[in-house]
Amino acid sequence: MQRIITVTVIGIISEDSRVQWLATDGGSGAAVLYRDLYPGAKAGDRLRVNITAGLLGLGTGGADFVTGIEHAEETAAGDDSGHIMKCRYLPVQHSVLTVESPEYRDGCVVYEKELDLGGKRILLCELHSMLPVVWELYRNVVPEGKLLAVIDDQASLGLPFSRHLSRLHKEEDFISVSIGQAFGGKFEAVNLLTALQFACTNYPEALLVITVGPGVTGTGTRYGFSGIVQSSWANMIGKKGGCPVWTPRLSQADKRKRHVGLSHHTITALTELTYADSVLPLPAGELTDRYLSDHTVSMLRSRDGIHVPEVEETAIIPWVESVLGHSSDITTMKRGIKKDLLFFTGVGTAVHWLFS
């Protein structure tokens, strides 16, 4: 199903160089305009907007999205310096400058060589909401450190939609590379391997994180969820000599039983589809014991190639609360640290282990 209507812009809610959030007189009353696709709008402009997500009552992606400007005979937007197409074969396909394309690399030979990660630890984050948590905790440990996030296309394709990224992109030491059909990172790449080549060549000391944009998909089935892609990330990293470190998706407050304790998304992708040796740090203590069974931990440890180090909650919870306790902007599924401490403890455990 797709529903398109025409609305009038009432005003601009917020904007930056990549995206506008517009108040409108129809649909959900708010529309997202990607400036990589369309020139900026102003009050009084008539726009065509896709209202499908709002009609379906979706969460993160429940806004309206601009699909065109009424009566405009021609529009031009974005950077014309590249030739690699993203959103290919869709009406919004557009060219970007990718790091491995001839226009960018100017004779660089790194993309002709085989990638060797040399044992580098790379953090895997199933959820976009894990990324700002990792950033804040990492910068608390390494105040001058750089973080490079490779953002896959299994969720939002338009990364300027993310308010987390809008904030993080203002940080000089935060670097993002959007891969596949995702667009809107500080840099663009065709796939994970070339993004890692770029990262290791240009930011060798940076913490590397692989994640997705906002708006993952889940169907309540064994394999029908976006996070299944973590196994592909881990297998590529392992094959190229790296060490995939899984951020555990933990929750004490999720209403869905399959996500209470250690989410089945983490368990299924890791135990059924991953052949690369992997690390899954887990917290240990009273809070975790309430929601994560000994049986689950024992099962994980019994699998070949899965290393499950435990970190005492006493080393994690006070630190996480100190760094994030006063931040109302960082939430997961609309839950902050007070409502789902276990989620933030899980992310903190992975970051803590990286530097132990």
C-alpha positions in Angstrom: 0.0 0.0 0.0 1.1 3.6 -0.7 -0.8 6.8 0.0 0.3 10.2 -1.4 -1.5 13.5 -0.6 -0.8 17.1 -1.3 -0.2 19.4 1.7 0.8 23.0 2.3 3.9 23.9 4.4 2.9 25.9 7.5 6.4 26.4 8.8 9.8 24.8 9.4 10.0 22.9 12.7 13.8 22.3 12.4 16.4 22.0 9.7 20.0 21.5 8.9 22.0 21.0 5.7 20.7 17.5 5.1 17.0 17.5 6.3 14.0 19.7 7.0 11.2 18.8 9.4 8.2 20.7 8.2 4.8 21.5 9.8 2.0 20.9 7.3 -1.7 21.2 7.1 -2.4 17.6 6.3 -1.4 14.0 7.0 0.4 13.6 10.3 1.0 17.4 10.4 4.8 16.9 10.1 6.8 16.0 7.0 10.5 15.1 6.4 12.3 16.5 3.4 15.7 15.1 2.5 17.9 17.7 1.0 19.9 15.1 -0.8 16.7 14.6 -2.9 14.9 17.9 -2.9 15.7 21.6 -2.4 14.5 23.1 0.8 10.9 24.2 1.3 9.3 27.2 2.9 6.0 28.3 4.3 3.3 28.3 1.6 4.9 25.7 -0.6 2.7 22.8 -1.8 4.3 19.4 -1.4 3.4 15.8 -2.3 3.9 13.6 0.8 3.8 9.9 1.4 1.5 9.3 4.4 1.6 5.5 4.4 3.5 5.0 7.6 1.2 7.3 9.6 -1.9 5.5 8.3 -0.4 2.2 9.5 0.4 3.6 12.9 4.1 2.9 12.7 6.5 4.1 15.4 9.9 5.6 14.6 9.0 6.0 10.9 5.5 7.3 11.4 6.2 10.7 9.9 5.2 11.8 6.4 7.9 12.0 3.7 8.2 14.5 0.9 8.0 13.0 -2.5 7.8 16.1 -4.7 7.2 19.8 -4.9 4.0 20.7 -6.7 4.3 22.8 -9.9 8.1 22.6 -9.9 9.1 21.8 -13.5 12.6 20.9 -12.4 14.4 20.4 -9.1 18.1 19.9 -8.3 19.6 18.9 -5.0 22.6 17.2 -3.5 26.2 16.9 -4.6 26.9 16.1 -8.2 30.5 15.0 -7.8 29.9 11.2 -7.7 28.3 8.7 -10.0 27.4 5.7 -7.7 23.6 5.5 -7.4 21.8 4.9 -4.2 18.1 4.0 -3.9 18.7 2.5 -7.3 15.8 2.1 -9.7 13.4 4.0 -7.5 12.0 7.5 -8.3 14.4 8.9 -5.6 17.6 7.3 -7.0 20.4 9.8 -6.8 24.2 9.8 -7.2 26.7 10.0 -4.4 30.5 10.2 -4.1 31.6 6.9 -2.6 35.0 6.4 -1.0 36.1 3.7 -3.4 35.0 5.4 -6.6 37.6 6.8 -8.9 36.4 10.4 -8.4 37.2 10.1 -4.7 40.2 7.9 -4.3 42.3 9.6 -6.9 44.6 6.6 -7.5 44.5 5.1 -4.0 45.5 1.4 -4.2 44.1 0.3 -0.8 40.8 -0.8 -2.5 42.8 -3.2 -4.7 44.4 -5.0 -1.8 43.0 -7.8 0.3 41.6 -6.5 3.6 43.4 -7.7 6.8 41.9 -6.5 10.0 44.8 -7.9 12.1 42.7 -8.9 15.1 40.9 -5.5 15.4 37.9 -5.6 17.7 34.8 -4.3 15.9 31.6 -3.6 17.9 28.3 -4.8 16.4 25.1 -2.9 17.4 21.8 -4.3 16.3 19.8 -1.2 17.3 20.4 2.4 16.2 19.7 3.5 19.8 22.8 1.7 20.9 25.0 4.1 18.9 24.7 7.3 21.0 25.1 5.2 24.2 28.3 3.8 22.8 29.5 7.2 21.9 28.9 8.8 25.3 30.5 5.9 27.2 33.5 5.7 24.8 34.2 9.4 25.1 34.0 9.1 28.8 36.8 6.5 28.7 38.8 8.1 25.7 37.9 11.8 25.7 39.9 12.5 22.6 39.0 9.3 20.8 37.5 9.0 17.4 34.5 6.7 16.6 33.7 5.5 13.1 30.2 4.0 12.6 29.5 2.0 9.5 25.7 2.2 9.0 24.1 -0.6 7.0 20.9 -0.3 5.0 18.7 -2.8 6.9 16.6 0.0 8.5 16.2 3.7 7.5 17.8 4.4 4.2 17.8 8.2 4.7 20.1 8.7 7.7 19.4 12.4 8.1 16.1 11.2 9.6 18.0 10.3 12.7 18.1 13.0 15.4 20.9 11.0 17.1 23.0 11.3 13.9 22.1 15.0 13.5 23.7 15.6 16.9 26.6 13.2 16.5 27.5 14.6 13.1 28.4 17.9 14.8 31.2 16.1 16.6 34.5 16.3 14.6 35.6 12.9 16.1 32.4 11.1 15.1 32.7 9.7 11.6 29.9 7.8 9.8 30.0 5.8 6.6 26.6 4.8 5.0 26.7 1.6 3.0 24.5 -0.3 0.6 21.4 1.8 -0.3 21.6 3.8 2.9 22.7 7.5 2.4 23.5 10.5 4.5 26.6 9.5 6.4 29.6 11.8 6.4 31.1 9.4 3.9 29.4 6.9 1.5 30.6 3.4 0.5 29.3 0.6 -1.6 29.6 -2.2 1.1 30.9 -3.2 4.5 34.3 -4.4 3.3 35.2 -1.2 1.4 33.9 0.9 4.4 36.3 -1.1 6.6 39.2 -0.5 4.2 38.4 3.2 4.3 38.2 3.1 8.1 41.4 1.2 8.7 43.3 3.4 6.2 42.1 6.8 7.3 41.1 6.3 10.9 43.3 3.4 12.2 42.9 4.3 15.8 39.2 4.9 15.8 36.7 2.6 17.6 34.8 0.8 14.8 31.1 0.2 15.2 28.7 -1.4 12.7 25.0 -0.6 13.1 21.9 0.5 11.2 19.7 3.6 11.0 16.5 4.0 13.0 13.5 1.8 12.2 14.4 -1.9 12.3 11.9 -4.5 11.2 10.7 -7.5 13.3 7.9 -10.0 12.5 7.8 -12.1 15.7 9.3 -15.0 13.7 12.5 -16.9 14.1 14.4 -15.2 11.3 12.2 -12.4 10.1 14.1 -9.4 11.6 16.6 -6.8 10.5 19.1 -7.8 13.1 19.8 -11.1 11.4 22.3 -9.2 9.4 24.6 -9.1 12.4 25.7 -12.6 11.5 26.8 -11.4 8.0 28.8 -8.6 9.6 30.5 -11.0 12.1 31.3 -13.5 9.3 32.9 -10.9 7.1 34.9 -9.5 10.0 36.1 -12.9 11.1 37.0 -14.0 7.6 39.2 -10.9 7.2 41.0 -11.4 10.5 39.0 -9.2 12.8 37.2 -9.9 16.1 33.4 -9.3 16.1 32.2 -8.1 19.5 28.4 -8.4 19.9 26.6 -5.7 21.9 24.0 -7.8 23.9 20.5 -6.6 23.3 19.2 -6.8 26.9 15.9 -5.6 28.4 14.0 -5.7 31.6 11.1 -3.6 30.3 10.2 -4.8 26.8 6.6 -6.1 26.7 7.6 -8.8 24.2 8.7 -12.0 26.0 11.3 -12.8 23.3 13.2 -9.6 24.0 13.2 -9.8 27.9 16.6 -10.7 29.2 18.8 -11.4 26.2 16.8 -10.9 23.0 16.3 -13.9 20.7 17.6 -11.6 18.0 21.1 -11.7 19.6 20.8 -15.5 20.4 19.5 -16.6 17.0 21.9 -14.6 14.8 24.9 -15.5 16.9 24.2 -19.2 17.5 22.5 -20.3 14.3 24.1 -18.2 11.5 27.6 -17.1 12.6 30.6 -19.2 11.9 33.2 -16.6 12.9 34.7 -16.7 16.4 32.8 -14.0 18.3 32.7 -12.3 21.7 29.5 -11.6 23.6 30.2 -9.7 26.8 27.5 -10.0 29.4 26.9 -8.2 32.7 26.8 -10.3 35.9 24.9 -9.4 39.0 21.6 -9.0 40.7 19.8 -7.1 37.9 21.0 -9.4 35.1 20.2 -12.5 37.1 16.5 -11.5 37.4 16.1 -11.6 33.6 18.9 -13.7 32.1 18.8 -17.4 32.9 21.8 -19.5 33.7 20.6 -21.9 31.1 20.9 -19.3 28.4 24.4 -18.3 29.4 25.5 -22.0 29.7 24.0 -22.7 26.2 26.0 -19.8 24.7 29.2 -21.0 26.4 28.7 -24.5 25.1 28.9 -23.3 21.5 32.2 -23.5 19.7 33.5 -20.1 18.7 31.4 -18.0 21.2 33.4 -16.4 24.0 31.1 -15.0 26.8 33.1 -12.9 29.2 31.2 -11.6 32.2 31.7 -8.1 33.7 30.4 -7.4 37.2 27.4 -5.0 37.2 29.1 -3.1 40.0 31.7 -1.9 37.4 29.0 -1.0 34.9 25.8 0.4 36.4 27.3 3.3 38.4 29.4 4.3 35.4 26.4 4.1 33.0 24.2 6.0 35.4 26.9 8.7 35.9 27.4 9.3 32.2 23.8 8.9 31.0 21.6 9.4 34.0 20.8 13.0 33.2 20.3 12.6 29.4 16.7 12.5 28.4 17.5 12.4 24.7 19.0 8.9 24.6 16.2 6.3 24.7 15.5 2.9 23.3 11.9 2.1 22.2 11.0 5.4 24.0 12.5 4.0 27.3 15.2 5.9 29.1 17.8 4.6 31.5 15.4 4.7 34.5 12.8 2.5 32.7 15.2 0.0 31.1 18.5 0.1 33.0 19.4 -3.4 31.8 19.5 -2.3 28.1 22.0 0.4 28.9 24.0 -1.9 31.2 24.3 -4.3 28.3 25.7 -1.7 26.0 28.0 -0.5 28.7 29.3 -4.0 29.3 30.3 -4.3 25.6 32.1 -1.0 25.7 33.8 -1.8 29.1 35.0 -5.1 27.8 36.6 -3.5 24.7 38.9 -1.5 26.9 39.5 -4.1 29.6 
